[in-house]
Structures are given as structure tokens and as C-alpha cells.
Amino acid sequence: MNGLLLSTSFSDIMRNVWNYVSSGYAVLIYAVLIIVLVVALVVILMVNDGKNSDTTVVTIDKPADGGARDGDTRAKRAEEEDGNRFPTLTEIDGESRKYIRAEYDENITLKELCESFRNFAAYKQKLYYDITDIRRFIAGLSVSHITILQGMSGTGKTSLAYVFGEFLDNPSTVIPVQPMWKERTDLLGYYNEFTKRFNETQLLQVMYKANYSKEIFITVLDEMNIARVEYYFAEFLSMLEIPDANKRYLGVVTDKWANDPKQFKDGNIRLPENMWFIGTANNDDSTFAISDKVYDRAMVMNLDAKAEPFAAPRVKKVHITAERFKELTDAAQREYKMTKRNARRLDELDKYMIENFRTTFGNRIMKQIKTYIPVYVGCGGEELEALDDILAKKVLRKLEMQNPVYIKNAAEGFCMYLDELFGADRMPQCKAVMDRLCKNA
């Protein structure tokens, strides 16, 4: 009986408690308590924030060294540093004087330049090249600021471009091309919204230095056709077509900041005239075919075999300005202008190509031929040798896109015509191209 009463009393008590806590009066008390807690929390946060602000002010106005410092000046300086999106290029601005050499070798000739470079590569780096390859390389630089070195692996394509920079005492910049490259930002960089900095690529830095310098700058695009050259290099190709070098500007950013690098012009950088691009190319299943757009604008050099080692004398590095190099090539074009006899031969060959292969030299190629031949002769070579070389690279290459069966059938007659026009076996490189096309047919 007592247990039953106790149980009933406990149940009544719990029911009464529940009725109380769930009543409207209790809910009102809960709401008031919650509001009090929120207000108390806000007050605590405001007090702590005030304490932190006080601490910050004390740190700025009373530095550890005991000296006075203006808080506004420090804040402004910090803001300026944070707003500098080109820190490396800005640093180059501050060191611009060191990119100008005090003295240059102004008395060297093109022939001496070729011979000294060949000996330097052999003596210093144990790299051996035939003198004709050196002449082709140097003469090609006078025709275009883009040179493509192609051939079998291990023949010294990258080494040739690299050691030339060593010879000039201005090391070449080697940029390994990546397979995913598709646009100019892969070469010039991009603005990073997260870091608030521009990704200053190696090429961008070298271009900026070159704009302060008078020397020749060599940039190697290693394995350039592992990505599509006409994609990532398109704007460079277009800029180099502009006759006035002072109007060759590449876009870097779309806006202008007050503390941008000094040489920027409305977010653009000038493509320096003293910079040459040397691309190495392999032709295999892992690479893309180089388009006509690139080949037409570039000079091409084939390195298919290694030269025999030879005893080279010790030679010094050469300090030559890009302006002096242009003076030498301009003088060669005046002194060794293509003979009228070979000019007539070239016209006749052009007519033959139009009639039999539906292809012509074109104005660009004719201009390249008239530039290349005199400079090659100035380098110590022969005129007909130069003509054979550039015709094989720039004209007969276009036959690769034609019907291979037709080319095979027309090859023998074409080679006979070459012997008749220029003399027996005077055009070996052109014949070699036709022989290769026949074998691939």
C-alpha cells in the first residue's frame, strides 16, 4: 500500500513539474535568459577587441627599439609592397645599370665570328661542328629572330644554341616546352588572384632584362614541337612581322597600376630586337608537325650528323652588341649582293616550280633568300652553296604536302633541270630533298 502511494505521488510530482516547465510563463523566462546570455557574449567580444586594438596601437607607436615611427607611413609602405604585382621586374628596374657592359668587341668580322665560335665550342665544351653548319647558323640569325634546329637526337641541337650564349658571355636561357601549352600565358605568365602577384616566368624576366641591354640574348625553346607552336607562340610570330621593332608590344596585363615596372606601356612589354628564339625540334610520334606559318617565318637548320673532332685553339669570348651584329649583316648584304647570273637562275627556277609543281617562292621567301645569301658569303661561304641550302629548306620543303606519287615521277626531271640550270651536282641539298621524298612515296 505504501509503495503504491509513493509511486502515485512521484507520478503526480513529475506531471506537475512538466506542466510548469512547459507553461507560457516558463517559456518567457527561457527567452529572457537567452537574450541575457547573447548580450553578455557580445559585450565580452567587444571588450576583447578593444584590448587587441589597444595592443596594436602600442606596438606601432612604441616599437621595441624605442624610436618613434609614424603608423600611417608604415601602413602605407605595407600597402605599396602588397600592391606590387611584379616584384622581380621591379628589382630588375633597380639593377638596370648592370645590364650594360662597359666595352664591346666592335672590330670583329662575320668570318672571324664564325671561326671563333666554332673553335670556342670545340675547345671549351668539346662540341664539334662543321664550319658550314656554323655559317648557316650565323647567317640564319640575320634572316629571322626565330631559328628551328631539327635533326636526329644527339647531334647537338640544344648544345649549339647554349654554347653560343656562352661564347657571347651572355648565357642562353633554356625553356623546356610543356605538352599542355596552348597560349602565350604559358610563356609570359599570368596574374594570380589568390597571391595578388603576377607569375613572372623566366622568359618574361629575360625579355625585361634584354630591354635594358645592348647584347644578344638567346632563348632556347627546347623540344618546341612537343606542343603546337602556332598556339603558344602565335603572338610572337605576329609581332616579329611588324617592321618597326619599337612597335612590337606583347600584352602582359589588361590594366595599369601605379607601381608597375618602368618599361611597361599600358600593361604591355616590348619584344626586344636583341632577342633571338632558337627552337629545337624532333620528328617522332610524340611531337606535332610544325605548321607552314611557323616554317615560313623561321630559318631552318638540319643537324643530321656529328662533325669529326678536331684540334681547336683556345679563343676568348666575344662581346658583341645586337646593333653591331646588324651592322655586319647589313654591310654583307651591300658587299656580297647576289650576282645577276644567280638572280636570273632563281627567276627561271621559280617559273619551273610554278609550271610543274604549282608552287612559287613568294615575297617573304624571296626576301629571305636575298638576305641569307650575302651574309652566308660574308661568313666565308660560297654563293651557290648558300642558294642550294636555302632553296632546300624554304622552297622544296613545300613539295612534302603534294601528291607523293606525282613528286616521285617528276623528281628525275627536276634533278636534271637543276644540273642544266646551275651545273652538274652543284645543288646536292636540293637533290637530297627530292631523293628523300621519293623514298617516302
C-alpha positions as CSV (number, residue, x, y, z in Angstrom):
1,M,0.0,0.0,0.0
2,N,2.8,2.5,0.9
3,G,4.6,1.6,-2.3
4,L,1.6,2.3,-4.3
5,L,1.1,5.7,-2.7
6,L,4.7,6.6,-3.2
7,S,4.5,5.7,-6.8
8,T,1.4,7.7,-7.3
9,S,2.9,10.8,-5.5
10,F,6.0,10.6,-7.7
11,S,4.0,10.5,-10.9
12,D,1.9,13.5,-9.7
13,I,5.1,15.4,-8.9
14,M,6.6,14.7,-12.4
15,R,3.4,15.7,-14.1
16,N,3.2,18.9,-12.1
17,V,6.9,19.7,-13.0
18,W,6.3,19.1,-16.7
19,N,3.2,21.3,-16.7
20,Y,5.2,24.0,-15.1
21,V,8.2,23.9,-17.4
22,S,6.0,23.8,-20.4
23,S,3.8,26.7,-19.4
24,G,3.9,30.1,-21.1
25,Y,5.4,31.7,-18.1
26,A,8.4,29.3,-18.2
27,V,9.0,29.9,-21.9
28,L,9.1,33.6,-21.3
29,I,11.8,33.1,-18.6
30,Y,13.8,31.0,-21.1
31,A,13.7,33.7,-23.7
32,V,14.9,36.3,-21.2
33,L,17.8,34.1,-20.2
34,I,18.9,33.5,-23.8
35,I,18.8,37.3,-24.5
36,V,20.9,38.0,-21.4
37,L,23.5,35.4,-22.5
38,V,23.7,36.8,-26.0
39,V,24.1,40.4,-24.7
40,A,26.8,39.2,-22.3
41,L,28.7,37.4,-25.1
42,V,28.6,40.5,-27.4
43,V,29.9,42.7,-24.5
44,I,32.8,40.2,-23.9
45,L,33.8,40.2,-27.6
46,M,33.7,44.0,-27.8
47,V,35.9,44.3,-24.7
48,N,38.5,41.8,-26.1
49,D,38.5,43.6,-29.5
50,G,39.2,46.9,-27.8
51,K,42.0,45.3,-25.8
52,N,43.5,43.9,-29.0
53,S,43.2,47.3,-30.8
54,D,45.0,49.0,-27.9
55,T,47.8,46.4,-28.1
56,T,48.2,47.0,-31.8
57,V,48.4,50.8,-31.4
58,V,51.0,50.4,-28.7
59,T,53.1,48.2,-30.9
60,I,53.1,50.6,-33.7
61,D,53.6,53.8,-31.8
62,K,56.2,52.4,-29.4
63,P,58.5,50.0,-31.3
64,A,61.0,47.8,-29.4
65,D,63.9,49.9,-30.4
66,G,62.5,52.8,-28.5
67,G,62.4,55.1,-31.6
68,A,59.4,57.0,-32.9
69,R,57.6,55.6,-36.0
70,D,54.7,57.0,-37.9
71,G,52.0,54.4,-38.0
72,D,50.5,55.9,-41.2
73,T,53.8,55.7,-43.0
74,R,54.3,52.1,-42.1
75,A,50.8,51.2,-43.1
76,K,51.2,53.0,-46.5
77,R,54.5,51.2,-47.1
78,A,53.0,47.9,-46.4
79,E,50.1,48.7,-48.7
80,E,52.6,49.6,-51.5
81,E,54.5,46.4,-51.0
82,D,51.4,44.3,-51.1
83,G,50.3,46.1,-54.2
84,N,53.4,45.3,-56.2
85,R,52.4,42.5,-58.5
86,F,55.8,42.4,-60.3
87,P,58.4,42.3,-57.6
88,T,61.1,40.6,-59.7
89,L,60.7,43.0,-62.6
90,T,60.8,45.9,-60.2
91,E,64.0,44.6,-58.8
92,I,65.4,44.5,-62.3
93,D,64.5,48.2,-62.7
94,G,66.7,48.9,-59.7
95,E,69.6,47.0,-61.1
96,S,69.3,48.2,-64.7
97,R,72.8,49.6,-64.9
98,K,74.5,46.2,-64.5
99,Y,72.9,45.0,-67.8
100,I,75.0,47.5,-69.8
101,R,78.6,46.4,-70.5
102,A,81.4,49.0,-70.5
103,E,83.2,47.7,-73.5
104,Y,82.3,45.6,-76.6
105,D,84.2,43.9,-79.4
106,E,83.3,46.1,-82.3
107,N,86.1,45.2,-84.7
108,I,85.3,41.5,-85.3
109,T,84.1,40.4,-88.8
110,L,81.4,37.8,-89.7
111,K,84.0,35.4,-90.8
112,E,86.0,35.8,-87.6
113,L,82.8,35.4,-85.6
114,C,82.0,32.1,-87.2
115,E,85.6,30.7,-86.9
116,S,86.0,31.9,-83.3
117,F,82.6,30.4,-82.3
118,R,83.5,27.0,-83.8
119,N,86.8,26.9,-82.1
120,F,85.3,28.1,-78.8
121,A,82.7,25.3,-78.9
122,A,85.4,22.7,-79.6
123,Y,88.0,23.9,-77.1
124,K,85.7,24.9,-74.2
125,Q,82.8,22.4,-74.5
126,K,84.2,19.6,-76.7
127,L,81.4,20.3,-79.1
128,Y,82.4,19.8,-82.7
129,Y,80.5,21.4,-85.7
130,D,81.3,21.6,-89.3
131,I,82.2,25.2,-90.4
132,T,79.3,25.1,-92.9
133,D,76.8,24.5,-90.1
134,I,78.2,27.4,-88.1
135,R,77.9,29.7,-91.2
136,R,74.3,28.6,-91.7
137,F,73.5,29.2,-88.1
138,I,75.0,32.7,-88.0
139,A,73.6,33.7,-91.4
140,G,70.1,32.4,-90.3
141,L,70.2,34.8,-87.4
142,S,70.3,37.7,-89.9
143,V,67.2,36.5,-91.7
144,S,64.8,35.8,-88.8
145,H,64.7,36.1,-85.0
146,I,63.3,32.5,-85.0
147,T,65.6,29.5,-85.9
148,I,64.4,25.9,-85.9
149,L,67.2,23.3,-85.3
150,Q,66.0,19.9,-86.3
151,G,67.5,16.5,-86.8
152,M,68.4,13.3,-85.0
153,S,68.7,13.2,-81.2
154,G,72.3,13.6,-80.0
155,T,73.6,15.8,-82.9
156,G,74.0,18.8,-80.6
157,K,70.9,20.9,-81.4
158,T,70.4,22.3,-77.9
159,S,74.1,22.4,-77.2
160,L,74.7,24.6,-80.3
161,A,72.3,27.3,-79.0
162,Y,73.5,27.0,-75.5
163,V,77.2,27.3,-76.2
164,F,76.6,30.3,-78.5
165,G,75.3,32.2,-75.4
166,E,78.5,31.1,-73.5
167,F,80.6,32.4,-76.5
168,L,78.8,35.8,-76.3
169,D,79.4,35.8,-72.5
170,N,75.6,36.1,-72.1
171,P,74.3,32.7,-71.1
172,S,71.3,31.4,-73.1
173,T,68.0,30.8,-71.5
174,V,66.7,27.3,-72.0
175,I,63.0,26.9,-71.6
176,P,61.6,23.3,-71.8
177,V,58.3,23.4,-73.7
178,Q,55.5,21.6,-71.9
179,P,53.0,19.3,-73.8
180,M,49.9,21.2,-72.4
181,W,51.0,24.7,-73.6
182,K,48.3,26.4,-75.7
183,E,48.6,30.2,-75.3
184,R,51.0,33.0,-74.7
185,T,50.4,33.0,-70.9
186,D,52.3,29.7,-70.8
187,L,55.4,31.7,-71.9
188,L,54.7,35.1,-70.3
189,G,52.9,34.2,-67.2
190,Y,49.6,35.2,-65.6
191,Y,48.1,37.2,-62.7
192,N,47.3,35.0,-59.6
193,E,44.2,36.2,-57.9
194,F,45.0,34.3,-54.8
195,T,48.5,35.7,-54.2
196,K,47.8,39.1,-55.8
197,R,51.1,38.6,-57.7
198,F,51.9,38.0,-61.3
199,N,53.6,34.7,-62.2
200,E,56.8,36.2,-63.6
201,T,58.1,33.5,-65.9
202,Q,61.7,33.0,-66.8
203,L,61.0,34.3,-70.3
204,L,59.3,37.4,-69.1
205,Q,62.3,38.2,-66.8
206,V,64.8,37.7,-69.7
207,M,62.7,39.9,-72.0
208,Y,62.7,42.6,-69.4
209,K,66.4,42.4,-68.9
210,A,67.0,42.4,-72.7
211,N,65.1,45.7,-73.0
212,Y,67.8,47.3,-70.8
213,S,70.7,45.7,-72.6
214,K,72.6,46.0,-75.9
215,E,73.8,42.4,-76.0
216,I,72.4,39.4,-78.0
217,F,70.0,37.3,-75.9
218,I,69.4,33.7,-77.0
219,T,66.3,31.9,-75.7
220,V,66.1,28.2,-76.4
221,L,62.6,26.6,-76.8
222,D,63.7,23.1,-76.1
223,E,61.5,20.5,-77.9
224,M,59.4,23.3,-79.2
225,N,57.0,21.0,-81.1
226,I,56.0,18.8,-78.2
227,A,53.1,21.3,-78.1
228,R,51.6,23.2,-81.0
229,V,54.0,26.0,-81.8
230,E,51.3,28.0,-83.7
231,Y,49.2,28.1,-80.5
232,Y,51.5,29.2,-77.7
233,F,53.9,31.2,-79.9
234,A,51.3,32.8,-82.2
235,E,51.5,36.3,-80.9
236,F,55.3,36.3,-81.0
237,L,55.2,35.2,-84.7
238,S,52.8,38.1,-85.4
239,M,54.9,40.7,-83.5
240,L,58.0,39.7,-85.4
241,E,56.3,40.5,-88.7
242,I,56.0,44.2,-87.7
243,P,58.8,46.1,-89.5
244,D,59.2,48.7,-86.8
245,A,60.8,47.0,-83.8
246,N,59.7,49.8,-81.5
247,K,56.1,48.9,-82.1
248,R,56.4,45.2,-81.1
249,Y,54.5,45.1,-77.8
250,L,53.1,42.0,-76.2
251,G,50.2,42.1,-73.8
252,V,51.0,41.1,-70.2
253,V,48.1,42.5,-68.2
254,T,45.0,44.3,-69.2
255,D,45.2,47.2,-66.7
256,K,47.7,49.6,-65.3
257,W,48.9,50.0,-61.7
258,A,50.9,53.0,-60.5
259,N,53.8,50.9,-59.3
260,D,54.1,48.6,-62.4
261,P,57.6,48.1,-63.9
262,K,59.1,51.1,-65.6
263,Q,59.3,49.5,-69.0
264,F,55.7,48.5,-69.2
265,K,53.5,50.5,-71.5
266,D,49.8,50.2,-70.6
267,G,50.4,46.7,-69.4
268,N,52.4,45.7,-72.4
269,I,56.1,44.8,-72.8
270,R,58.2,45.4,-75.8
271,L,59.5,42.4,-77.7
272,P,63.2,43.3,-77.7
273,E,65.0,43.4,-81.0
274,N,68.2,41.9,-79.4
275,M,66.4,38.7,-78.5
276,W,66.5,35.5,-80.7
277,F,64.5,32.4,-80.3
278,I,66.1,29.0,-81.1
279,G,63.7,26.1,-81.2
280,T,64.9,22.5,-81.2
281,A,62.5,20.0,-82.9
282,N,62.3,16.3,-83.0
283,N,60.1,14.5,-85.6
284,D,58.6,11.4,-83.9
285,D,55.2,10.1,-82.7
286,S,55.4,12.2,-79.5
287,T,55.5,15.6,-81.3
288,F,53.3,17.7,-83.5
289,A,54.1,18.7,-87.1
290,I,55.3,22.3,-87.4
291,S,52.9,24.3,-89.5
292,D,53.7,26.3,-92.6
293,K,53.0,29.5,-90.7
294,V,56.0,28.8,-88.4
295,Y,58.3,27.4,-91.1
296,D,57.7,30.3,-93.4
297,R,58.7,32.9,-90.7
298,A,61.6,30.9,-89.3
299,M,65.0,29.9,-90.5
300,V,65.5,26.1,-90.5
301,M,68.7,24.2,-89.9
302,N,69.2,20.5,-90.1
303,L,71.7,18.8,-87.9
304,D,71.7,15.2,-89.1
305,A,75.3,14.1,-88.2
306,K,78.0,14.9,-85.8
307,A,81.2,16.5,-87.1
308,E,84.6,14.9,-86.7
309,P,86.6,16.1,-83.6
310,F,89.5,18.5,-84.4
311,A,92.2,20.3,-82.5
312,A,90.9,23.8,-81.7
313,P,93.0,26.7,-80.5
314,R,92.0,28.5,-77.3
315,V,89.8,31.6,-78.0
316,K,88.3,34.2,-75.9
317,K,84.6,35.0,-75.5
318,V,83.2,37.7,-77.8
319,H,81.3,40.7,-76.5
320,I,79.2,42.0,-79.4
321,T,76.1,44.1,-79.4
322,A,73.0,43.2,-81.4
323,E,73.3,46.6,-83.1
324,R,76.9,45.7,-84.2
325,F,75.8,42.3,-85.5
326,K,73.1,44.0,-87.6
327,E,75.7,46.5,-88.9
328,L,77.8,43.5,-90.0
329,T,74.9,41.7,-91.8
330,D,73.8,44.9,-93.5
331,A,77.3,45.5,-94.7
332,A,77.5,42.0,-96.1
333,Q,74.2,42.5,-98.0
334,R,75.7,45.5,-99.7
335,E,79.1,44.0,-100.4
336,Y,78.1,40.4,-101.4
337,K,74.8,41.1,-103.1
338,M,73.6,38.1,-105.1
339,T,75.1,38.1,-108.6
340,K,72.8,38.9,-111.6
341,R,73.5,35.4,-113.0
342,N,72.2,33.6,-110.0
343,A,69.3,36.1,-109.8
344,R,68.3,35.1,-113.3
345,R,68.7,31.4,-112.5
346,L,66.4,32.0,-109.5
347,D,63.7,33.6,-111.7
348,E,63.9,30.7,-114.1
349,L,63.6,28.1,-111.3
350,D,60.6,30.0,-109.9
351,K,58.9,29.7,-113.3
352,Y,59.7,26.0,-113.5
353,M,58.3,25.4,-110.0
354,I,55.0,27.2,-110.9
355,E,54.6,25.3,-114.1
356,N,55.5,21.8,-112.8
357,F,54.6,21.9,-109.1
358,R,52.1,24.8,-108.8
359,T,54.2,26.5,-106.1
360,T,56.2,29.7,-106.0
361,F,58.7,31.3,-103.8
362,G,56.6,34.2,-102.6
363,N,57.7,37.6,-101.5
364,R,58.7,36.5,-98.0
365,I,60.9,33.7,-99.2
366,M,62.5,35.9,-101.9
367,K,63.4,38.5,-99.2
368,Q,64.9,35.8,-97.0
369,I,66.9,34.4,-99.9
370,K,68.3,37.9,-100.7
371,T,69.3,38.4,-97.1
372,Y,70.7,34.9,-96.4
373,I,73.0,34.5,-99.3
374,P,75.1,37.7,-98.9
375,V,75.5,37.1,-95.1
376,Y,76.5,33.5,-95.7
377,V,79.1,34.6,-98.2
378,G,80.3,37.2,-95.6
379,C,80.7,34.4,-93.2
380,G,83.2,32.7,-95.5
381,G,80.9,30.5,-97.7
382,E,80.1,30.4,-101.4
383,E,77.1,31.9,-103.0
384,L,75.8,28.8,-104.8
385,E,76.3,26.8,-101.6
386,A,74.0,29.2,-99.8
387,L,71.4,29.2,-102.6
388,D,71.3,25.4,-102.5
389,D,70.9,25.4,-98.8
390,I,68.0,27.9,-98.5
391,L,66.1,26.5,-101.6
392,A,66.2,23.1,-100.0
393,K,64.8,24.4,-96.7
394,K,62.4,27.0,-97.8
395,V,61.1,26.0,-101.3
396,L,61.4,22.3,-101.8
397,R,60.0,21.6,-98.3
398,K,56.6,22.7,-99.7
399,L,56.7,19.7,-102.0
400,E,56.1,17.5,-99.0
401,M,52.5,18.5,-99.0
402,Q,51.9,17.4,-102.6
403,N,50.9,14.1,-104.1
404,P,53.9,11.8,-103.4
405,V,53.4,9.7,-106.5
406,Y,53.5,12.8,-108.7
407,I,56.6,14.1,-106.9
408,K,58.3,10.7,-107.4
409,N,57.5,10.7,-111.1
410,A,58.7,14.3,-111.5
411,A,61.9,14.0,-109.4
412,E,64.2,12.8,-112.1
413,G,63.3,15.5,-114.5
414,F,63.7,18.1,-111.8
415,C,67.1,17.0,-110.8
416,M,68.2,17.1,-114.5
417,Y,66.9,20.6,-114.7
418,L,68.9,21.6,-111.6
419,D,72.1,20.3,-113.3
420,E,71.3,22.1,-116.5
421,L,70.5,25.4,-114.7
422,F,73.2,25.5,-112.1
423,G,75.8,23.0,-113.3
424,A,76.3,19.3,-112.7
425,D,76.0,18.3,-109.0
426,R,76.1,21.9,-107.8
427,M,72.8,21.6,-105.9
428,P,73.4,18.5,-103.6
429,Q,71.0,19.5,-100.8
430,C,68.1,20.1,-103.2
431,K,68.7,16.7,-104.8
432,A,68.8,15.1,-101.3
433,V,65.4,16.5,-100.5
434,M,63.9,15.1,-103.8
435,D,65.6,11.7,-103.0
436,R,64.1,11.6,-99.6
437,L,60.6,12.5,-100.9
438,C,60.9,9.7,-103.5
439,K,61.8,7.2,-100.8
440,N,58.8,8.2,-98.6
441,A,56.4,8.0,-101.6
